[in-house]
Amino acid sequence: MDSRTKRPLTAPELDALARRALGTGITASAELTDGFANAVWRLTLEDGREVVLKLSPPPELEQLRYERNLLRTEAMVYGLAGPAGVPGPELLCAGFDDPVLGGDYLVLSALGGVPWNQVTPADADQRALRRELGGHLARLNSITGDVYGYPHAGLTGGTWRAAFLAMTGAILADARRYATPLPRPAAEISAVIEASAGVLEEVKAPSLVHFDLWPGNVFLTPGDSPRIQAIIDHERAFWGDPLADFVTPTIFGELDESDEIVAGYREAGGVVEFTDSARARIALYRLYLALIILVENGPRQYPEEDYAPLRDLSAAALVRALDRLSAQPAP
């Protein structure tokens, strides 16, 4: 999707960046437009390799508070996820505060598969893929850290409750800054989050959470009987509650215990329960994701025709989450 956060680069600029990063120039380039935040190109290098370049937005462009240093988060996750058994591209180079272009960049090995959102596997393959995705989620969530929240953005806490309140407080502050229309008043949303936050105290360790596992971020092997080749775009990752990672694979829907993703998660050693408090936590994370999608249009300025359906679905999801949380007894 088009976005103000995506920096255009000319072929000579791409060539110069490749030479600085990898010591070789390029023979071809193509911008990849599926993503929402960072500019991404597929490059063919003079030595024959195919790589993917991700470039952060211009440093002078305002972004959401949690979006600070997104590519540094992604680089960190690639370094942790591979050894844990989560498939992904190889991180070839990470450049921070590039002196020529400004901002950060990553260079990754190019993938030979296809994003899940661009194909329609047979029903049996869909079930197998969701089960496989659940296993990869369990392995990712098994990675634990020392603090909750977004360390690279300065939104952290010593407990998950404290970090989540900081995260939601930041996105609501961004909503005010960008005058984002919300389906309910920001003060009401904040009050519901605060009243429901006691359930977050059940989280006792900061697990690594991807929080952006929509099908476009899952690559499949080509051909019949596809498998998951790679999980990409870890830039929204944070340290928190593993239950949050069930939100984007079931976005605008519900998480059902019969879902293959739950079976795969449990088979890989992950623990997921469907208690009332667990469902309340999931509702909080659905609310937070809906807020992100609604507020991020402020700095990004998506084309209205492309953004309107996503905006409407997110507004409806936010209202459902608020109503569900308001109907629950206080923890």
N, C-alpha and C positions, 0 to 999 in steps of 0.2 A: 504494500500500500504506500502511496506517496505520503511524504511527511517532511515538515520543515527540518527535522533532525537529521535527515539523510544528506550528507555533503556530496555534491557532485565533484568528481575528479576527472581531469583530462587524461588521455592516454600517456602523454609525457610525465604527468604527475604520478600516475600509477607505476610507470616504468622506473622513475626515480626512487619511489618508495620501495619497490621490490629490490632494487639494487642496494639500498641502504639496509634492508632487512635480511636479504638472502644472498646478496652478492651476485645476482644475475638479473637481467632485464626480462621484459615480457614480449611475447610475439602476438598475443591476442588477449582481449578482456571482454567480459560481459557482465553487466550489473544484474544482480539477483534481487527481485523486487518483492518476494513473499513476506519478508520481515516487516516490522513496524517501527523500529527505533534506529538501529545503526545502518549505515550504508554498507552494502556487501557486494563484492565482485568475485567472479570466478576468473582466475588468471592462468594463462598458459605461459610458462617460463621458457626462456631460451634453452635451458637444459632439458626441456621436454616434460617437466613435472606440471601437474595441474594442482593449483592451490586455491584456497578461498581467503580473501582479505576482508576483514571487518574493521571499519573505521568509526570511531566515536563521533558524536555530533560536534560542531564547532565549540570550542571552550567558552566562547562568549554567549552562547545560546542558553537561556534559562531552561532548566529541566525540573522534573519533580524531585522532591528531596531524596527519595529512595533511589533515584536513578544516578546519583553521583558515583562515578568510577565503575560503571556497569561492566566494562570489559576487564577490569582488574578482578572483579568477582568471577567472571567467566573463566579467566585464566587459572584462578585458584581452584575452581571446581574441576577443570580438566586434569589438573595435577593430582587430584584426590580420587576422582571417579574411576579412571582407568585401572589403577591398582586394586580397586574394590570389585572389579568385574563388570563395570557398566561400560558398554561399547560406545565409542565415539571417535571422531577424527583425531589425528595426532596434532598437538599444538607444536608448530614448527618455530614460531617466533612470537614474542610479546614485546611490544614497544610502548612505553608510557611517556607522556609529555614529549612527543616527537618534536624536535626543534624546528623542523621545516614547516610541517602542516599544523602543528599544535594538536593536542589531544592524544588519545591512545589508539593502538591498533593491535590486532591479532592476525597471524597467518596460520591457517590450518590446512591439513591435507584435504584434498577434494574427495568427496564420496562418490561412489559409482552407482548408488542406489537411487531411490525416488522417495520424496516425502509422502507419508501416509495419506495426506489430504488430497493427493493428486491421482490416487488409484482407488479402486473399489474391489478389494479382495472378496472372494466367496465367503458366505456366512461361516463356514467351518474355519476358514483361515482367519477371519475377523476374531473369532473366539480364541483361537490359538495365539494370535498376536496380543490380544488383551491379557491373556494369561502370562505370556512372556514379558509384557510390559510391567505387570505386577511384580514379577521376580526382579526385574532391573530396579524398580522403585525400592523394593526392600533392601537391595544391596546399596543403593545410594543413601537411603535413610539410615543404614547401619553406620555411616560415617558420622562421628560426633566431634563437636568443637568445644571451645572454652567459654563462649559467650553466646547469648541469644540475639537474633536480629540481623541487621546488615552492618557488619563491621566497616566495610569500605565506604559506607554512606554516613557513618556516625550515628546510626539508629540502633542502639543496643540496650540490653538490660541484663541484670544479674539473674532475673527469672524470666520465664516465657511471658508471664502476664505483663511485667514491666516493659519488655521489648515490644510486645504486640500493641500495647497502649501507645508507646512511642511511635510505632509504625502507622497505626491508624490515625493518631493525632497529626502526624506529618502529612498524610494524604488529605485529611480534612482541611488543614492549613493551606495546602496547595489548591484545594477547591475554592477556598475564599480568595486566594491570590489571583486565580484565573477566572473568578466569577462563574464557576461551573454550575449550570443548572442541575440540581439534584431533585429526585422525586419526593424526598422528604427533607425538612430543614436539617442543616448540619448539626445544630444543637440537639435535635431529637436523636439523630444517628449516634452522636457521641454519647448521649445518655444511655442508650440501649447497650452500646458496647461496654461501657463502664459497669452497668448493672449486671451484665452477663459474664464479666471477665473472671469471676471466681472459678469457672470450670477450667480455665487455662492453668491453674495451679496443679492440675494433675500431671502436667508435662514436667518431667524431672531431669531431662538431659537434652541439650541442644543438638538435634539431628540435622543433617544437611537435607534441605528441601529444595527441589527444582522450581516448583510453582509456576511452570509455564509449559506443561506437557500436553499441549494441543497437538493434533495429528501432524501439523506442519513442522513440528520439532522432533518428529520421529521418522528416521529414514528406514526404508525397507529394502531388502535385497530384491533385485529384478527377477522377473520370471514367475513361474508357477510356485505355489507353496512358499510365499515370502516369509522371511524371518526379519527380526529387527536387526538392522545393520548398525545403527548409531542413534544416540540421543544427543541432540545439539541444543545450542542457545541456552546456556546455563546462567545468563546474565541477571535474571531476576531471582536467583537463588538466595536463600537466607538460612540461618540456623534457627530451628524451632521445632514445631510439632509435625511428625510424619503424617498425621491425618490431613494436613494441608495439601499434600501431594495427590490426594484423591479428588481435589476440586476441579482442576483443569481437565483431566481425562473425562469428567462427567459434567462439563461446563453447561450451565443452563438446564441441568437435569437433576437427577437424584442418584445417590450412591446406594445400590441395593446389595445385600449380602450375597446374592446369587451371581453377581457380576464376576466374570472370569478374572478381572484384575485383582479382586480380593483373594480368589483361590491361588493365583500365582504369587501374590505377596506372602500369603501364609506358607506356601510350599517352600519359599526361599528363606523362611525363618522370621518373617515380619509378623508383628502382632497388630491386629486391627479388631476392635470391638465395636459393637453397635449399641452401647448404652445411651441413656438419655443425655448424659453429659458429653459423650463423644459426638452425638448428633448436634448438640449445641455448639461444640467447637467447630464442627464442619460448617454450620450456619454462619459463624463468625468469619470463617475464611472465605466463604462465598460472598459475604458482604464486602470484605476487604478487596477481593478480586474485582467485584463490580465497581467499587469506588475507583480503583486504578484505571479500569477501562474508560469510565466516564471522565475522569479528571485529566488523563493523559492527552486528551484532545486539545487542552489548553496550549501547551508548548508545541505540539506536533501539527495541529491544524490540518487534520485529514480532509480529503475531499468529501463534501457532505453526502453525496450519493453513495459512496463506498462505506462511510462511517455510520450512517443513520440506522441500518438494521442492527449493527453491533451495539450501538448506543441504546436502542429501544430494548433489546434483550437484556442488557446489563441493568438498565433502570428497573425492569420488571423483576430481575433476580435480586436486586437490592431490597425491593419492597417485600418480596417473599421472605428473605432472610430476616428482615426487621420484624415482620409479623410473627414469624416462628419464634424468634428470641423473646419477643414481648409476651408471647403466650405461655412461655415456660416459667415455672416457679423460680424465684431467685435462688442461686446456689448458696 
